[in-house]
Amino acid sequence: MSTVTLTIGPKSYAIACADGQEAHITALGAMIAEKYAQLGSARAPLEAQNLLFAALFLADELAEAKKRLPGGPAPVDETPALRAEIAQLQEDLAAARKAAAAPRPAVAATPQADLFGGPDMTEALAERLEALATRAEASAAALEALVASA
């Protein structure tokens, strides 16, 4: 068993560790000391609070890193309502793609007509996009609620 001394802020701490782990523990201590230093003049009067804030900084970085992992966050159990919402969004997306690929009637040459096939098509597309956005927001809210309750 070995002992490593870590200096974090104004205090030093003797930490017991397994033989061969000294460098690793020292590196971890340096990370904590770096986060502690980020508190700057906003340090709390109690040292335990300052260490807690440094730990929160590290925990936040860890959470963000986990989000960026190739597999992403752990899968969330889907409820039947969420599955139905996803299926509906997929149907809406397929319908929107089909409508976008359909031949458009000839209309007067206006910038809007050139891009979207005329005023009637523009309004229909806008309504579909708005409905799709509303469903996507509802699905996102449902997913966030599921993740928060997990």
N, C-alpha and C positions, 0 to 999 in steps of 0.2 A: 504494500500500500504506500502510495506517495502523497505528498502534500504540495499544492500549488497555491501561491499567494496571488490573488487578484486585487487590483486597485481600481475601484469604481468610484468616481467622484472623490470626495475627501477621505474615504475610508478604504482600508485594506481588509481582505477576507481570506482566511486560510481555508482551502477546500481540499478535502481528502478525495483521492481518485485512485483508480487501479494503475499499477505500474504500466508504463508505455502510453498512458492517456494524458500525460502532462501537457504536451503541445496542443492537443485538441481542446482541453479545458482552458488553456491560456488563450487560444484563438476565440473560443466562445466568450470568455470574459472580456476580451478586447471588443467584441461586437456589442456587448452590454454597455461597456464603458463609452463606446461611440454614441450609442443611443442616449445614454445618460447625459453626455456632453451636449446633445441637441436641445436639451431642456433650457440651456443657457441661463438667463436671469429669471426664467419662469419656474425655478425650482421651488418645491413645496418646503415648508419648515421641517417636516418629518422625513427622515431618510427613507423610510419604508415606502412612502408615497412616491418619491423620486424613482426608486427601483421599480415600483409598479408601473409608472409611466414609461420607463425604458422597456419593460417587458411588454407593455401594450404596443409600443412602436414595433418591436420585433414580431409580435403575434400578428399585427396588421400586415407586415411584409410577408410573413409566412402564408397568411390567408390569400393574399394577392398572387403569390407564387403558385399556390395550389390551383387557383383559377386558371392559370396559364398553362398547366400541364397538358400534354397532348390528349389525354383521355378526358380532360375537363373535370368538373365536379362529379361526385358520386351521383348515380342515377336516382331520380325521384320516382316514387311509386305514383302511377297515374290513376286518377279516379275515373270512373265511367264518364262523368261529366267532362273531364278534361280530355279524355280520348275522343268524345263526340265533338268537342270544340276543335280539336286538332283535325279530325276528319273533315269537318265543315270548312275549315281554312284551306285544307288541301283541295277540296272540291272548288272552292271559290278561286283559288289560284289557277287550277286547271281551266276553269271557265274563262278567267281573264286572259289566259294565254291563248285559248281557242279564239276568243273574240279579237284579240290583237292580231292573230294570223288570218282571220277571215277577210275576204276581199271587201274593200270599202267602196261605197257608191261615189260616183263623180259628184263633186261639189265645186262651188265657186272657189277660185284660187285666192285664199287668204292665208296668212301665216298659221292661224289656228287650224284651218281646214287641211293645210299641208301636213301638219304634225299629227292631228287626231281624227281626221275624217269628217270634219264639220261640227257645227254647234251641237246637234243632237247626239252625236257620238261622244263629244267632249263631256256633255252633261252626264251621260250614262257611265262613261269611264270614271268621272269624278265621283259619282254616287257609289260605284263598285269599290273604288279605292278607299273611300271614306268608310264603307261598311267593313272592308278588309282590315283597315287600320283599327277600327273599333274592336273588332274581334281579336286582333293581335294584342291590343292593349289589355283586353279582358283575360286572354290566355296568359300573358306575362304576369298580370296581377295574381292569377290563380297559381301559377308556378312559384312566384315569390312567397305567397302565403304557405304553400306546401313546404318549401324549403325552410321558411322561418319556423314552422311547427315541427320540423324534423329534428 
